[in-house]
Structures are given as structure tokens and as C-alpha cells.
Amino acid sequence: MRIPLTLSLYFGRAFGAAVLVMLVALAAVVALFDFLELLRESALAPRASFGIIAEIELLRLPWSFMQILPFAVLLGGIYAFWRLARSSELVVARAAGISAWQFLAAPVLLACFFGMAGTGLLSPLSAVMYGRAEELDNIYLHFNGGPLWLNGGVLWVRQADTGLVPSGVAVVHAKDLRLQGKVLYANSATILRLSPDNALLSRIEAAHAALEPGDWVLTDVSMLQPDAAPQHADTLDFPTDLTVNRVQESFASPDSLSFWALPGFIALLRRSGFSAIQHELAFQALAALPLLCATMALVAAGFSMRPSRRGGAGTMLASGVGCGFALFMVSEVANQFGTSGAIPVMLAAWAPSLAGLFLALALLLHLEDG
């Protein structure tokens, strides 16, 4: 028996409205506590006015929405299904021959849609605004030069040098970095050119270097090659595919990159010799977000559709919330193992959602079919 379209829309609307209300409520609570923490930090930052603090918090809001979306689906779903069960609407639907799997189709699909919207639409907006919030935080609250300053002003990067003959790879070491406008300057730079089999082709030492679009512009250059006399040049343009933004982002949080920008940036990190594990985890977590939201919807249904069983509504609802937070803790532990390289990135990102999905399906099968 097919579930009527009107009934599907009714269940979907009830679920969607509850999730959206819960999303706004949770975001407001998170934003309030974060805003109070920013105010506390601003007490030691005279330049951080109330307007700057408010701007930073507003810029962080989309990122907060991304983080709490699965919990909004869980809590909103628990409330929606509990209300439908309490009003006997689910009982009436079952009496009409509609199974739990049929009337759960619309809420689960809607939960997947929320996850896909978060990954594909909200993620780019969140990345841009979060990056701007980090810039303001660095300028007004923590008084540093951004991610390059946190790395000690030293850059190690590996790049392809296909523009030179013979081609191979180049390892660039730059010190005393500083950003002026859109150009990155260094007081000292060393470039080691290596062949594909890691044999040294040449060593380039420069007293000064500037990263401009398409080139490292080197000044006061000494070039050393095996079995050859040293050569000197006043300036030298060394081709590169790095940009100032990419260098900065390579030290920045993956939260400042959108789902669509992460694959290309991960490839760049690998070519440049940076660790890409955190960015790979962020990408896989965003890809798994629709599945995680669907899992949370099924968990909510399993713990709230029949609140009269096993200790009443309070016990069932508390069990659902506890199961959701347990799933979150498992995800955090898996992420830590993934970051350390103890387990593959794919396993760390997808295993908690899949495990929660199977447990939710098992619970629903038990409730529906006994």
C-alpha cells in the first residue's frame, strides 16, 4: 500500500518544522555562549569594540549551523515523532495499514536534504564567513599575523618545477615571512631542485624572496650545481603554482574551506608536501553529513514513536538523546584516530554514521516487527 501524498507531506512538514525550530534554538544558545566568551577575551583587547565582537559572532553563525545540524535533526525529530505518537496520529496511520517504513520515508528524505543543503549550499557560505571571522579574531583579539605567524614565520613547501629543464620537484624553505598587501616576502629562501629519483639537481640560495602570481622573485641569488662552479645573479624568477592565499590556507583551519574547494586544495597540499589529513577528514565529514542526518532521523524515530513502552516517554526520549550524543562522541574519537593516522580517513569519517544507521534500523525493526 502506497502512503498518500497528503499524509507524506503532513509528516514531512511536521518533521521539517521541528528541525528548523530546533536548529534556530540551538544556534541561538551556542551563539550566546560563544559571544560571552568573546566578550571575556575582549577585556584584554582594547581595540576590540562591541561592534567587532558582534561582527565576529555573526560571521561564525553559518559555521555553528553546520556543527549543530545533526543534533537539530535528532532533537527536532524526537519532538516531532513524540508529538505525533502522543496525539495518536501514528496509531491512526498504522490502523489504516501504513507501516513505519512508509511514513518515515518523507522525514528521512527531508533529513538527507538538510544534510545535502548543508554540504553543498551552506558550506561555501560558512567557509567564507568563518575565514573572515578568523581574520578579525587575529587582528583584534589575539594580535598575531595569522596562520603564518603561528607557524613561526617559516615555510617549508614541496612543488613541481615543470617549468624548468630538467623537470622534477623543488623543496622551498623560506624564513622571516611577512605579508604586505597581496605579496608574501621572505628575508631568506633556499630552493632545492630534485630529479624524479630524488637526485640533487641544484641548490638556490637567495637573500630575499617574494611570492608573486606565478613566480618566486628571488634577489641576490647564488646557484650551486654538482660538479660546477657557483653562479650568482641579482634576480631570478622561479616558477611556482603556489599563491599567497593557498600558502595561508595551508596553515589555516579546514573550516575556512568549502566542500567544493577541498578536493583541489587537498591535491595541492599533497603536491606541496603538506599533511592533508585534516582537510581530507573535513571533506569526508561533509560528504557523510546527509547520511548522518538521515541516521539521526531514524534514531529519533526509534526512540520516540512508541513512548509508552519500556518505562514511559521520559525514559525513551532520554535514551534517544543519549544515543545521539554517544554517536557524537564516537565520531569525535574516530576523528582523533583518523587525524593521528591510526585508522584510514574514510573509516574515521563514515564508520560512526554507518554504525548508527544500522543500530537505528535494528531498533526500528524490533519496534515495528517485534
PyMOL commands that set and color helices and strands:
alter all, ss='L'
color gray80, all
select helices_A, chain A and resi 5-42+50-86+89-95+100-103+105-140+147-150+244-251+254-256+262-272+277-287+289-304+312-340+345-369
alter helices_A, ss='H'
color red, helices_A
select strands_A, chain A and resi 155-160+169-175+178-180+183-186+188-194+200-212+215-224+231-239
alter strands_A, ss='S'
color yellow, strands_A
deselect
rebuild
show_as cartoon
